Amino acid sequence: MKKELLLITLNLCAVIPAIASEQADSKGFIADSHLDLLLRNAYIDRDYRNGVQDKAEWGQGAITKFHSGYTEGLIGFGVDGIAQYAVRLDGGRGRSGASGIDFFKQGNDGGRAKRDLAKFGATAKMRISNTVLSYGNQYPILPILYADDSRLLLETYTGTMLTSKEITGLEINAGYFTDEQRKSDDRHNSGLKSLSFGGASYQFSDRFSGSAYASDVKDVLKKQYLGMNYNQPFSNKQKLILDFNGYNSRLDSDYARRLDTGRNNTIWSLAASYIWDVQTFELAYQHSSGSTGYQYGGYRNADGTGDGGNTIWLSNSYWSDFNGEGEHSWQASYGLDFSGVGVPGMSWTTAYVRGDNIETAETRNGKEHEWFNQIQYQVQNGPAKDLKLTLRYSILRVSSNASDYNVGGNEVRVYVDYPFSAF
């Protein structure tokens, strides 16, 4: 697979003339290098219903990323690195272990979570024109493979990835990964055999863009994705945005048997957002069909798919993903940018989502609904510039006949992110 990606790289650069070459503008390995640090303090608390044990975790993390420039010449070479460290501040025996929190992996000593984590990774890269081929520890952000960056530390993958931007507006991505390192552990033993993917996104015009991807997780599933986005401005302060996202999945027969579920799922969402100055009004519909729900994320050695904890680019994904078998869901949301009332850097989003038609062993019409609230503030200047505080509160209720699909409760998330660049 790595040889095939190298041949693709050379062919792309040979047959496609670039509008402007990033490699030709290279200033060198050192001159284009930069080092960034993110300090993250994160807390998630889940107060479950129906007798399920409450869960909570709290930790302090530090994520350092180094990106070198490329050596000058026709072919440029470079190296990237990542170092992650986290210390547990809470969430010990009895409180850790929720799969949706996953700050610190539980050990085998009665469920006690790890006290701290230290993880390191490196990536070698080469660039020809506007095409980059890389191998090593990577964290892709694609609709078909999105390494989870929404918890304390990052989820990462090891393998080969190709990114090409030889034509203006077109980005091509392909890759082959053979290891997934979970965000809550410092070992490489998540059970992934291999994951291959490919696809592209294209900006057709200033108003319309689209993307299509496909992936194959060995012995787990094959998945395809289609996305389209259209925006229609009406004035300097008003515009309409239409956003479509859809996935089609087919599970491996043995994997489906282990999960005691069917093999096929198609899920899509369509959102219409109207932006009026500092306010955003959104309506969305999401539809899941097939003989199973939409499967994504998790870890192979825990019967997850292994394709990234954020691989769900759908409108109605908050605490619940509203991705059950046969589920249909509606959303209404409102957002406010407080810069319009004299508080730049502050924003608030509230959303209500209601889902029904959930198929379980007990019913064909399970229901759930969620009320989501989030307020963010980012410091605009001074010594703490760019420090961001995020407060999030969700109320989720699930009907008793759908309890084997999801569990209701109340969730609180508090994040403090402080990013800064060393050079």
N, C-alpha and C positions, 0 to 999 in steps of 0.2 A: 504493500500500500504506500509506503514512504517513497519508493522508487516511482510509482505511478504519479504521486503528487509532484515530484521533482520534474518529471517529463511534462506534466500539465503546465507547471510554472514556465518552463523554457518555451513551450509552444505558444502560450499566451503572449509572452513578451516578443516572440519572433513574428507573429502574424498580426498582432493588434497594435497599431500606432497609438501611443499615448499622447494626449493633448499637452500635458506637461509632466515631466518626470520628477518624482520626489527624490529618486536616487541621484539624479543629476544635480539637485540642489543641496545634497548632503554636505554638512560642515565638518563631519568627522565623528569618530567614535566618542570622543570626550566632549567636544563642543556642543553636541546635540543631546547629551545625557541629562537626565533629571532624576531626582530622588524625592519621593513624596511619602509623608507619614500621616496616617489617620489614627487618632485616639478615639476609641468608642466605648462608652459606658452604656450598657443595655440591660433592661429589666423587662421580663414578660411574666405576667401572672394570669393563670386561667382558673376560674372558679366554676367547675363543672356542675351540671345538674344530674339528677337521677342516680345519686349515690356514687358517681365516679370520683375517684380521689383527685383533689385539686393539685395543680402543678405550678411551679414557679422556678425561674432561674434568674440570676443576676451576676454580671461579670464585667470586668474591665479588660478591654483588648487594645492591642497596638498592631497595626498593619503597615509595614514598610515596603514600598515598591520602588525598585530601581529599573529604569529604562535607559539603556545606552543609545547613543546615536549609531549610525552605520559608517563603516570605513568608506573612504572615497574611492571612486572608480566605477566601472561598469556594473560590478557586483559588489554590494556592500554587505558587511558582516557585523553582527552585534550580539549583545547578551542582555537578557533581562533577569531580574531576580526578585523574589518575594520572601519576606520574613514575617511570621505572624506569632504573636504571643498573647495569651489570655490567662487571667487568674480568676478563680471562682470566688465571688463575694457572698453567694447564697446558693440555695438549690442543692443541698446535700441529700442525705439519705431520706427517701420518702417523697421529696418534692421535685426531684428531677425525673427525667425519663419520658416526658411528653415528646412524641415524634415531631410535632409542629414547633417545638421550641428549640431543642437540640443545641444548646450552647456547649455543654460538656457531656461527653459520652459516659454512660453508666458503666462501671466495672462489674466484675463477677463476684465482688465481696459484699453481697447483700444489697446491691443497687446503689452503692455510693458513687457519686459522680467524680470525675477527675478534678483534682485541685487546681491544676494549671495545664496549659498546652503550649508547646513550642513547635512551630512548623517552618520548614524552609523549602524553597524550590528555585530552580533556575531554568532558563529557556535560551537556546541558541537560535539565532535567526539570520536569514539572508534576504536581501532585497535586490531585485532587478527591476528597474523602471518603477512602476507603481504596484508591483507584486511582491508580497512577503511570504516566505516559507519558514515556518518555525517548528522547533521540536523541544519538548520539555514540559514543565509544569505550567498549565495555562488555565484561564478562567473565561471561557467564551460567553458572550452575551448575544445569543441568537434565539429566535422563537422556537427552534427545534432542539436547542441545547443551551440552557441558561444556567450556568453555575450559580448557586444560591449565594447572594451577597447581602441578604436581608436579615441576617442574624449577627452574632458577635464576631465571628471570623468567617473567612471565605471558604466555600467549597471549591476544589480545584481538580483538574484532570491532567493526565500525563499522556502525551502523544504528539501527533503531527497535525499542523493546521496550515492551510493556504488561504490567503486573503488577497484578492486582486481587484484593483480599481483602474484598469487600463482605459476604460471608456467613461467619459464624464456622466455621472448620474448612476452608473452601474457598479455594484459591488458583488463579487462572487466569493463564496466561502465554501471550503471543503475540508474535511478532516477525518482522522482516524485515531481514536483514543483507546488505550488498553488498561487504564487505571483511573479510579475515582477516589479522591481522598475526602472523606466526610468532613464537614466544617467543625465537628465537635471532637475530632480525634487527631492524633499525630502519627498514626500508622496508615500504611497503604494496604488495607485488607478488606475493602468494601465488597469484593466479590465480582466486580465487573469483568467480563471476559473481553468484550470489545464493543465499540460504538463507532459507527461510520456515518457521515452525513455530508450533504452537499445542497447548494441552492444559491439563490441570488435575490438581491433587491434592486429596484430600478425607480429612479425619479423621472416619471414620464413628462411632467411639467411642474411648474411652480405650485400647482394645486393638487396634482394626483401622483401617488406613488403606490407601488405594489411589491410584493415579495412572495417567493415560493421556495420551500425547503422540503427535504425528505431525510429520514434517519432510519438506521437499522441497529437496534441493540441486540446483540447475539443471544439467541435462546430466550428472548423476552418479547419484543414487539417490533413492528415496522410502523412508521408514522410519517404522515405528510401534513404540511402546513401551507395555508394560503392566507395572505393578508393584503388589504387594500385600504388606502386612506385618501380622502378627498376633502379639501377645504374651500369654502366659498366666502370670500370677504364681501361685506356689504358697505363698510365704511372703515375709517381708521381704527375704530374701537368696537366693531361688531363683525363677527364671522360665524359661519356654521361649519362644523367638522363632522364628517361621517367616517366611522372607523369599523371595518369588518375584519374579523379574525376567525379562522376555522382550522380544525384538526380532524384527520381521519386516521384511525389506528386499527391495527389487527394484531392481536396477541398470539404468541407462540402457543401451540395446543397444550404442551406440558405446563407452561407457566399459567395459563388460564385454568387448568385443572387444579393446580396447587392453590389458586385463589378461589376456587369453586365459583367461577363466573364464566360468562360467555367470552367470545373472542373479538367482537367487532364494536367499534364506537365511532360515531361522527358527532362532533360538537362544534358549534359556531356561535358567535355573538355579533350583534350589530348595535353600535352606539351612535347617537346623534347628540352633539354638544353645541350649545349656542353660547358664544362668548360675547358678553355685553360689558365693555369697559373692564371693570375689576370683578365681574361676576360671571360664573359659568353654570349653566343649567344643562343637565344631561338626562336623557332617557336611553335605556338599553334593554335589549332582549337577548336571552341566551337559550340555546336549544341543544339538548343532548339526546341522542337516539342510538339504538343498537342493543346488543345483548349484554353489555357491560357499561360501567361508567368510564369517564376519561381517566386513564392511568398515566401518572407521571411522577418523577422525583423519587425520593427515598433511596435506599441502598440495596444492592443485589443480595447481600447476605442477610437482609431482613425482609426479603420478598418485595422490595421496591423495584422500580424499573431502572434506576441508575442514570436517568437522562437529564438530571439537573432539577434542583428544588424550586426554580422559578420558571420552568418550562410550561407556563400556562398564560399565554398572552390573550386573555379573555376579559371581557368587560366586567363580569359579575364576580370577580375573584377578590375577596377581602379576607376575613377570618375563614369563613366557608368559601369553597370554590364553586358551589352550586353545580357540581359536575357529576351528580349521581346518575345511575342508569335511568334513562327516560326522562330526566328532569328538565322542566321548562321554568325559566325565571325571568322576572322583570325587575328593573332598577330605576329609581329616580334619585338624582343626587344634585347637590348644590355646593358650589365653591366660591369663596370670597378672598380676594387679595386685599389685605388691609392697607396696602400702599395708598389706596384711594381715599382712605380716611386718616392719613397721616402716620401710619405705622409701617414703613417699608420693611420687607423681610418677613412679615407675618402673613400666614394664610390659614384658612379653615375649610375643611371639606366634611360634609355630612352626606350619608347615603342610606337609602332603605332598599333592601333587596328581598323579594319574596319568591320562593320556589315551590313547585308542586309536581305531581305526576311521578314522584320518585318510586322506582320499583325495587322492592326488597322481597325477602322470603315471606313476609307477612302481608304485604299490600302492593297495589299498583298505583297508589295515590298518596305516598308519603309527602310531608310538607316540612318546610323550614323557612325561617325569615331572620334577617339580620339588620340591625341598625348600627351603622358605622359612623364614628366621629374621629376626626384627626385635626390637630392644630400644630403648626410648625412655626418656628421663629429662627431666622438666621441673622446673626449679628452683621451689620453692614460696614462697620469701620472700627478702628481702635485696635488694641492688642489682641482682642478675641475675635477679630474679623473672620467671618466664614464659619464660626462655631454655630452649630445647628441643634436646636432642641425640638424633639418630636414627642408629642403626647397623643396616644391613640386609645380609644375605648370602643369596644364592640359588645353588643348584646345579641346573642344567637339563641334561637329556640328551634328545637327539632321535635316533630311529632313522635309519640312513643312507638308507632309502628314503623318508623324509619331509624330506630336507634342502632341497628347494625350497620347503617351507612354513616351516621354522624352523631356527635354528642353536643348538646347545647350547653350554654354557660355564658359567663361574662369574662371578657378579656381586657387586660390593661397592658399597654406597652409604653415604656419610657426610654427614649434613646437620646444620648448626648454625643454628637459627632464633632470632632475638632480636627479638620484637615489643614495641613500646611506643607509648603514645599521648601525643602532644604536648598535645592538648586535646580 
